[in-house]
Amino acid sequence: MSRRRKRKEKPYELVEEELPVLERAVRTSEYDELLDDFVKSDLKTARVEYPGKSIKALMAALRSRIKKRDLNIKVAMRKSNLYLTKQ
């Protein structure tokens, strides 16, 4: 006598569907507003004061955002102060 197994119903279903387009949010940085204000200003050079941030961390973050946004701004450190200069 052969035993036939009854097919167990699967707990899932595969539904044919197109992959939706991924909508990516625009990533911004806390430094974008600072850079935008500098670009819009009439200043050629400005000292940046940002309490609570170390100068080295601030310099690295600003350089990163400037490069990412392809801005014509240079970041320089002189006598423990951070400066932005338009090119």
N, CA, C and O atoms as a printed pandas DataFrame, in Angstrom:
     atom_number atom_name residue_name chain_id  residue_number  x_coord  y_coord  z_coord
0              1         N          MET        A               1    0.832   -1.162    0.000
1              2        CA          MET        A               1    0.000    0.000    0.000
2              3         C          MET        A               1    0.890    1.243    0.000
3              4         O          MET        A               1    1.716    1.420    0.896
4              5         N          SER        A               2    0.725    2.076   -0.976
5              6        CA          SER        A               2    1.545    3.286   -1.075
6              7         C          SER        A               2    0.871    4.436   -0.333
7              8         O          SER        A               2   -0.344    4.632   -0.358
8              9         N          ARG        A               3    1.712    5.140    0.294
9             10        CA          ARG        A               3    1.201    6.292    1.045
10            11         C          ARG        A               3    1.381    7.551    0.194
11            12         O          ARG        A               3    2.486    7.875   -0.240
12            13         N          ARG        A               4    0.336    8.205   -0.017
13            14        CA          ARG        A               4    0.417    9.474   -0.749
14            15         C          ARG        A               4    0.347   10.597    0.260
15            16         O          ARG        A               4   -0.520   10.636    1.134
16            17         N          ARG        A               5    1.290   11.507    0.107
17            18        CA          ARG        A               5    1.285   12.667    0.993
18            19         C          ARG        A               5    0.378   13.728    0.403
19            20         O          ARG        A               5    0.440   14.042   -0.786
20            21         N          LYS        A               6   -0.432   14.250    1.234
21            22        CA          LYS        A               6   -1.289   15.344    0.802
22            23         C          LYS        A               6   -0.443   16.614    0.774
23            24         O          LYS        A               6    0.274   16.920    1.727
24            25         N          ARG        A               7   -0.537   17.340   -0.322
25            26        CA          ARG        A               7    0.255   18.579   -0.428
26            27         C          ARG        A               7   -0.237   19.591    0.584
27            28         O          ARG        A               7   -1.422   19.911    0.672
28            29         N          LYS        A               8    0.704   20.064    1.322
29            30        CA          LYS        A               8    0.404   21.080    2.324
30            31         C          LYS        A               8    0.309   22.430    1.620
31            32         O          LYS        A               8    1.145   22.740    0.771
32            33         N          GLU        A               9   -0.666   23.214    1.950
33            34        CA          GLU        A               9   -0.804   24.521    1.334
34            35         C          GLU        A               9    0.289   25.446    1.860
35            36         O          GLU        A               9    0.568   25.475    3.059
36            37         N          LYS        A              10    0.905   26.201    0.951
37            38        CA          LYS        A              10    2.017   27.083    1.330
38            39         C          LYS        A              10    1.492   28.352    1.989
39            40         O          LYS        A              10    0.444   28.878    1.615
40            41         N          PRO        A              11    2.244   28.833    2.979
41            42        CA          PRO        A              11    1.782   30.028    3.702
42            43         C          PRO        A              11    2.094   31.340    2.976
43            44         O          PRO        A              11    1.873   32.417    3.530
44            45         N          TYR        A              12    2.593   31.263    1.773
45            46        CA          TYR        A              12    2.946   32.478    1.027
46            47         C          TYR        A              12    2.419   32.385   -0.396
47            48         O          TYR        A              12    1.928   31.348   -0.840
48            49         N          GLU        A              13    2.541   33.506   -1.092
49            50        CA          GLU        A              13    2.095   33.582   -2.470
50            51         C          GLU        A              13    3.066   34.468   -3.238
51            52         O          GLU        A              13    3.507   35.489   -2.710
52            53         N          LEU        A              14    3.401   34.112   -4.443
53            54        CA          LEU        A              14    4.263   34.930   -5.299
54            55         C          LEU        A              14    3.379   35.666   -6.290
55            56         O          LEU        A              14    2.600   35.057   -7.023
56            57         N          VAL        A              15    3.512   36.992   -6.299
57            58        CA          VAL        A              15    2.667   37.825   -7.145
58            59         C          VAL        A              15    3.566   38.576   -8.129
59            60         O          VAL        A              15    4.505   39.258   -7.720
60            61         N          GLU        A              16    3.279   38.450   -9.408
61            62        CA          GLU        A              16    4.062   39.163  -10.417
62            63         C          GLU        A              16    3.773   40.655  -10.320
63            64         O          GLU        A              16    2.622   41.092  -10.334
64            65         N          GLU        A              17    4.873   41.432  -10.219
65            66        CA          GLU        A              17    4.715   42.884  -10.088
66            67         C          GLU        A              17    6.029   43.553  -10.467
67            68         O          GLU        A              17    7.106   43.022  -10.197
68            69         N          GLU        A              18    5.933   44.719  -11.092
69            70        CA          GLU        A              18    7.113   45.492  -11.448
70            71         C          GLU        A              18    7.749   46.078  -10.190
71            72         O          GLU        A              18    7.057   46.410   -9.228
72            73         N          LEU        A              19    9.067   46.199  -10.214
73            74        CA          LEU        A              19    9.787   46.792   -9.096
74            75         C          LEU        A              19    9.542   48.298   -9.089
75            76         O          LEU        A              19    9.816   48.961  -10.089
76            77         N          PRO        A              20    9.031   48.858   -7.988
77            78        CA          PRO        A              20    8.790   50.311   -7.925
78            79         C          PRO        A              20   10.110   51.088   -7.975
79            80         O          PRO        A              20   11.150   50.608   -7.524
80            81         N          VAL        A              21   10.040   52.284   -8.527
81            82        CA          VAL        A              21   11.213   53.153   -8.608
82            83         C          VAL        A              21   11.516   53.667   -7.202
83            84         O          VAL        A              21   10.625   54.113   -6.479
84            85         N          LEU        A              22   12.785   53.595   -6.835
85            86        CA          LEU        A              22   13.203   54.046   -5.513
86            87         C          LEU        A              22   13.325   55.561   -5.500
87            88         O          LEU        A              22   14.069   56.139   -6.292
88            89         N          GLU        A              23   12.597   56.196   -4.603
89            90        CA          GLU        A              23   12.683   57.643   -4.460
90            91         C          GLU        A              23   13.642   57.937   -3.326
91            92         O          GLU        A              23   13.360   57.641   -2.165
92            93         N          ARG        A              24   14.751   58.509   -3.664
93            94        CA          ARG        A              24   15.760   58.805   -2.660
94            95         C          ARG        A              24   15.591   60.208   -2.115
95            96         O          ARG        A              24   15.352   61.166   -2.850
96            97         N          ALA        A              25   15.720   60.295   -0.826
97            98        CA          ALA        A              25   15.666   61.604   -0.194
98            99         C          ALA        A              25   16.988   62.320   -0.447
99           100         O          ALA        A              25   18.045   61.691   -0.484
100          101         N          VAL        A              26   16.924   63.604   -0.617
101          102        CA          VAL        A              26   18.133   64.390   -0.804
102          103         C          VAL        A              26   18.824   64.503    0.552
103          104         O          VAL        A              26   18.242   64.966    1.533
104          105         N          ARG        A              27   20.056   64.077    0.575
105          106        CA          ARG        A              27   20.794   64.118    1.828
106          107         C          ARG        A              27   21.418   65.488    2.014
107          108         O          ARG        A              27   22.059   66.029    1.113
108          109         N          THR        A              28   21.219   66.027    3.181
109          110        CA          THR        A              28   21.827   67.309    3.486
110          111         C          THR        A              28   22.670   67.163    4.743
111          112         O          THR        A              28   22.549   66.191    5.488
112          113         N          SER        A              29   23.489   68.111    4.948
113          114        CA          SER        A              29   24.380   68.114    6.095
114          115         C          SER        A              29   24.060   69.337    6.949
115          116         O          SER        A              29   23.502   70.323    6.468
116          117         N          GLU        A              30   24.421   69.251    8.205
117          118        CA          GLU        A              30   24.223   70.409    9.079
118          119         C          GLU        A              30   25.095   71.585    8.645
119          120         O          GLU        A              30   24.871   72.712    9.087
120          121         N          TYR        A              31   26.077   71.341    7.792
121          122        CA          TYR        A              31   26.990   72.395    7.344
122          123         C          TYR        A              31   26.539   73.052    6.040
123          124         O          TYR        A              31   27.110   74.064    5.635
124          125         N          ASP        A              32   25.529   72.494    5.379
125          126        CA          ASP        A              32   25.064   73.067    4.120
126          127         C          ASP        A              32   24.535   74.486    4.284
127          128         O          ASP        A              32   24.790   75.344    3.439
128          129         N          GLU        A              33   23.810   74.736    5.349
129          130        CA          GLU        A              33   23.280   76.081    5.576
130          131         C          GLU        A              33   24.413   77.086    5.772
131          132         O          GLU        A              33   24.360   78.199    5.248
132          133         N          LEU        A              34   25.435   76.691    6.525
133          134        CA          LEU        A              34   26.606   77.544    6.748
134          135         C          LEU        A              34   27.271   77.873    5.411
135          136         O          LEU        A              34   27.589   79.030    5.138
136          137         N          LEU        A              35   27.478   76.849    4.581
137          138        CA          LEU        A              35   28.120   77.062    3.276
138          139         C          LEU        A              35   27.240   77.912    2.358
139          140         O          LEU        A              35   27.742   78.783    1.647
140          141         N          ASP        A              36   25.932   77.661    2.372
141          142        CA          ASP        A              36   25.018   78.463    1.548
142          143         C          ASP        A              36   25.055   79.934    1.952
143          144         O          ASP        A              36   25.078   80.821    1.099
144          145         N          ASP        A              37   25.060   80.184    3.263
145          146        CA          ASP        A              37   25.124   81.572    3.752
146          147         C          ASP        A              37   26.409   82.255    3.307
147          148         O          ASP        A              37   26.394   83.430    2.939
148          149         N          PHE        A              38   27.520   81.524    3.338
149          150        CA          PHE        A              38   28.802   82.097    2.917
150          151         C          PHE        A              38   28.796   82.386    1.417
151          152         O          PHE        A              38   29.251   83.446    0.989
152          153         N          VAL        A              39   28.285   81.454    0.622
153          154        CA          VAL        A              39   28.242   81.647   -0.836
154          155         C          VAL        A              39   27.381   82.854   -1.194
155          156         O          VAL        A              39   27.746   83.634   -2.073
156          157         N          LYS        A              40   26.241   83.016   -0.522
157          158        CA          LYS        A              40   25.324   84.122   -0.817
158          159         C          LYS        A              40   25.825   85.468   -0.299
159          160         O          LYS        A              40   25.372   86.520   -0.749
160          161         N          SER        A              41   26.749   85.430    0.637
161          162        CA          SER        A              41   27.239   86.686    1.223
162          163         C          SER        A              41   28.196   87.401    0.277
163          164         O          SER        A              41   28.652   86.831   -0.714
164          165         N          ASP        A              42   28.492   88.659    0.600
165          166        CA          ASP        A              42   29.460   89.439   -0.169
166          167         C          ASP        A              42   30.877   89.243    0.360
167          168         O          ASP        A              42   31.819   89.857   -0.142
168          169         N          LEU        A              43   31.030   88.398    1.360
169          170        CA          LEU        A              43   32.344   88.184    1.978
170          171         C          LEU        A              43   33.259   87.384    1.065
171          172         O          LEU        A              43   32.834   86.415    0.437
172          173         N          LYS        A              44   34.513   87.797    0.998
173          174        CA          LYS        A              44   35.528   87.041    0.251
174          175         C          LYS        A              44   36.153   85.995    1.177
175          176         O          LYS        A              44   36.432   84.871    0.762
176          177         N          THR        A              45   36.365   86.381    2.428
177          178        CA          THR        A              45   36.943   85.496    3.442
178          179         C          THR        A              45   36.183   85.706    4.744
179          180         O          THR        A              45   35.816   86.829    5.089
180          181         N          ALA        A              46   35.952   84.604    5.464
181          182        CA          ALA        A              46   35.253   84.705    6.743
182          183         C          ALA        A              46   35.819   83.692    7.733
183          184         O          ALA        A              46   36.164   82.567    7.369
184          185         N          ARG        A              47   35.907   84.115    8.988
185          186        CA          ARG        A              47   36.299   83.198   10.071
186          187         C          ARG        A              47   35.039   82.482   10.526
187          188         O          ARG        A              47   33.991   83.107   10.692
188          189         N          VAL        A              48   35.136   81.178   10.728
189          190        CA          VAL        A              48   33.982   80.380   11.146
190          191         C          VAL        A              48   34.068   80.117   12.644
191          192         O          VAL        A              48   35.066   79.603   13.149
192          193         N          GLU        A              49   33.004   80.479   13.334
193          194        CA          GLU        A              49   32.892   80.158   14.754
194          195         C          GLU        A              49   31.738   79.172   14.897
195          196         O          GLU        A              49   30.602   79.489   14.544
196          197         N          TYR        A              50   32.022   77.985   15.411
197          198        CA          TYR        A              50   31.002   76.952   15.550
198          199         C          TYR        A              50   31.197   76.298   16.909
199          200         O          TYR        A              50   31.906   75.298   17.015
200          201         N          PRO        A              51   30.573   76.852   17.959
201          202        CA          PRO        A              51   30.756   76.321   19.315
202          203         C          PRO        A              51   30.356   74.843   19.419
203          204         O          PRO        A              51   29.384   74.399   18.808
204          205         N          GLY        A              52   31.117   74.115   20.192
205          206        CA          GLY        A              52   30.802   72.709   20.418
206          207         C          GLY        A              52   31.426   71.761   19.417
207          208         O          GLY        A              52   31.274   70.546   19.544
208          209         N          LYS        A              53   32.128   72.291   18.421
209          210        CA          LYS        A              53   32.786   71.452   17.412
210          211         C          LYS        A              53   34.279   71.720   17.464
211          212         O          LYS        A              53   34.711   72.868   17.572
212          213         N          SER        A              54   35.065   70.655   17.385
213          214        CA          SER        A              54   36.515   70.860   17.333
214          215         C          SER        A              54   36.867   71.411   15.953
215          216         O          SER        A              54   36.197   71.110   14.964
216          217         N          ILE        A              55   37.902   72.204   15.899
217          218        CA          ILE        A              55   38.292   72.842   14.631
218          219         C          ILE        A              55   38.659   71.799   13.582
219          220         O          ILE        A              55   38.303   71.942   12.413
220          221         N          LYS        A              56   39.371   70.745   13.997
221          222        CA          LYS        A              56   39.780   69.720   13.028
222          223         C          LYS        A              56   38.573   68.963   12.474
223          224         O          LYS        A              56   38.514   68.681   11.277
224          225         N          ALA        A              57   37.616   68.637   13.335
225          226        CA          ALA        A              57   36.413   67.936   12.866
226          227         C          ALA        A              57   35.594   68.842   11.949
227          228         O          ALA        A              57   35.074   68.390   10.928
228          229         N          LEU        A              58   35.480   70.105   12.310
229          230        CA          LEU        A              58   34.748   71.067   11.501
230          231         C          LEU        A              58   35.418   71.254   10.143
231          232         O          LEU        A              58   34.742   71.309    9.115
232          233         N          MET        A              59   36.731   71.349   10.139
233          234        CA          MET        A              59   37.482   71.522    8.903
234          235         C          MET        A              59   37.265   70.319    7.982
235          236         O          MET        A              59   37.029   70.490    6.787
236          237         N          ALA        A              60   37.344   69.118    8.525
237          238        CA          ALA        A              60   37.154   67.903    7.722
238          239         C          ALA        A              60   35.735   67.833    7.162
239          240         O          ALA        A              60   35.540   67.490    5.996
240          241         N          ALA        A              61   34.754   68.157    7.987
241          242        CA          ALA        A              61   33.355   68.107    7.546
242          243         C          ALA        A              61   33.082   69.143    6.456
243          244         O          ALA        A              61   32.420   68.840    5.464
244          245         N          LEU        A              62   33.587   70.351    6.636
245          246        CA          LEU        A              62   33.377   71.397    5.628
246          247         C          LEU        A              62   34.066   71.050    4.317
247          248         O          LEU        A              62   33.486   71.233    3.247
248          249         N          ARG        A              63   35.277   70.560    4.387
249          250        CA          ARG        A              63   35.979   70.155    3.155
250          251         C          ARG        A              63   35.223   69.060    2.422
251          252         O          ARG        A              63   35.133   69.065    1.194
252          253         N          SER        A              64   34.682   68.123    3.184
253          254        CA          SER        A              64   33.915   67.034    2.589
254          255         C          SER        A              64   32.672   67.557    1.866
255          256         O          SER        A              64   32.394   67.152    0.737
256          257         N          ARG        A              65   31.930   68.449    2.509
257          258        CA          ARG        A              65   30.722   69.006    1.894
258          259         C          ARG        A              65   31.054   69.890    0.689
259          260         O          ARG        A              65   30.333   69.882   -0.309
260          261         N          ILE        A              66   32.145   70.649    0.786
261          262        CA          ILE        A              66   32.573   71.499   -0.331
262          263         C          ILE        A              66   32.910   70.633   -1.543
263          264         O          ILE        A              66   32.516   70.950   -2.666
264          265         N          LYS        A              67   33.630   69.556   -1.320
265          266        CA          LYS        A              67   34.000   68.648   -2.410
266          267         C          LYS        A              67   32.758   67.982   -2.993
267          268         O          LYS        A              67   32.607   67.906   -4.212
268          269         N          LYS        A              68   31.876   67.502   -2.132
269          270        CA          LYS        A              68   30.660   66.812   -2.575
270          271         C          LYS        A              68   29.774   67.738   -3.407
271          272         O          LYS        A              68   29.171   67.313   -4.392
272          273         N          ARG        A              69   29.702   69.003   -3.004
273          274        CA          ARG        A              69   28.847   69.974   -3.695
274          275         C          ARG        A              69   29.590   70.725   -4.802
275          276         O          ARG        A              69   28.993   71.546   -5.498
276          277         N          ASP        A              70   30.869   70.454   -4.967
277          278        CA          ASP        A              70   31.698   71.079   -6.002
278          279         C          ASP        A              70   31.643   72.609   -5.921
279          280         O          ASP        A              70   31.381   73.291   -6.912
280          281         N          LEU        A              71   31.896   73.127   -4.715
281          282        CA          LEU        A              71   31.894   74.571   -4.488
282          283         C          LEU        A              71   33.307   75.131   -4.631
283          284         O          LEU        A              71   34.285   74.430   -4.369
284          285         N          ASN        A              72   33.414   76.380   -5.042
285          286        CA          ASN        A              72   34.712   77.043   -5.174
286          287         C          ASN        A              72   35.058   77.768   -3.878
287          288         O          ASN        A              72   35.149   78.995   -3.834
288          289         N          ILE        A              73   35.246   76.985   -2.838
289          290        CA          ILE        A              73   35.574   77.519   -1.519
290          291         C          ILE        A              73   36.778   76.748   -0.985
291          292         O          ILE        A              73   36.877   75.533   -1.155
292          293         N          LYS        A              74   37.675   77.460   -0.346
293          294        CA          LYS        A              74   38.825   76.836    0.326
294          295         C          LYS        A              74   38.630   76.967    1.827
295          296         O          LYS        A              74   38.074   77.954    2.310
296          297         N          VAL        A              75   39.094   75.962    2.556
297          298        CA          VAL        A              75   39.066   75.987    4.019
298          299         C          VAL        A              75   40.508   76.065    4.493
299          300         O          VAL        A              75   41.359   75.304    4.034
300          301         N          ALA        A              76   40.783   76.984    5.412
301          302        CA          ALA        A              76   42.148   77.145    5.923
302          303         C          ALA        A              76   42.114   77.324    7.435
303          304         O          ALA        A              76   41.167   77.881    7.990
304          305         N          MET        A              77   43.168   76.839    8.089
305          306        CA          MET        A              77   43.286   77.027    9.528
306          307         C          MET        A              77   44.514   77.889    9.786
307          308         O          MET        A              77   45.612   77.584    9.321
308          309         N          ARG        A              78   44.314   78.961   10.526
309          310        CA          ARG        A              78   45.399   79.865   10.892
310          311         C          ARG        A              78   45.267   80.217   12.364
311          312         O          ARG        A              78   44.217   80.690   12.799
312          313         N          LYS        A              79   46.315   79.992   13.125
313          314        CA          LYS        A              79   46.349   80.347   14.548
314          315         C          LYS        A              79   45.088   79.871   15.290
315          316         O          LYS        A              79   44.435   80.644   15.991
316          317         N          SER        A              80   44.771   78.602   15.120
317          318        CA          SER        A              80   43.626   77.960   15.784
318          319         C          SER        A              80   42.267   78.551   15.402
319          320         O          SER        A              80   41.298   78.426   16.151
320          321         N          ASN        A              81   42.201   79.189   14.245
321          322        CA          ASN        A              81   40.944   79.692   13.711
322          323         C          ASN        A              81   40.706   79.068   12.343
323          324         O          ASN        A              81   41.649   78.765   11.613
324          325         N          LEU        A              82   39.442   78.882   12.010
325          326        CA          LEU        A              82   39.073   78.281   10.730
326          327         C          LEU        A              82   38.495   79.362    9.824
327          328         O          LEU        A              82   37.662   80.161   10.251
328          329         N          TYR        A              83   38.941   79.380    8.575
329          330        CA          TYR        A              83   38.524   80.397    7.616
330          331         C          TYR        A              83   37.974   79.743    6.331
331          332         O          TYR        A              83   38.441   78.692    5.894
332          333         N          LEU        A              84   36.984   80.396    5.760
333          334        CA          LEU        A              84   36.481   80.033    4.445
334          335         C          LEU        A              84   36.873   81.152    3.494
335          336         O          LEU        A              84   36.762   82.330    3.832
336          337         N          THR        A              85   37.331   80.780    2.302
337          338        CA          THR        A              85   37.729   81.761    1.297
338          339         C          THR        A              85   37.117   81.369   -0.039
339          340         O          THR        A              85   37.210   80.219   -0.468
340          341         N          LYS        A              86   36.486   82.349   -0.692
341          342        CA          LYS        A              86   35.935   82.112   -2.034
342          343         C          LYS        A              86   37.085   82.153   -3.023
343          344         O          LYS        A              86   38.006   82.959   -2.890
344          345         N          GLN        A              87   37.024   81.288   -4.004
345          346        CA          GLN        A              87   38.067   81.221   -5.044
346          347         C          GLN        A              87   37.720   82.092   -6.210
347          348         O          GLN        A              87   38.479   82.161   -7.177
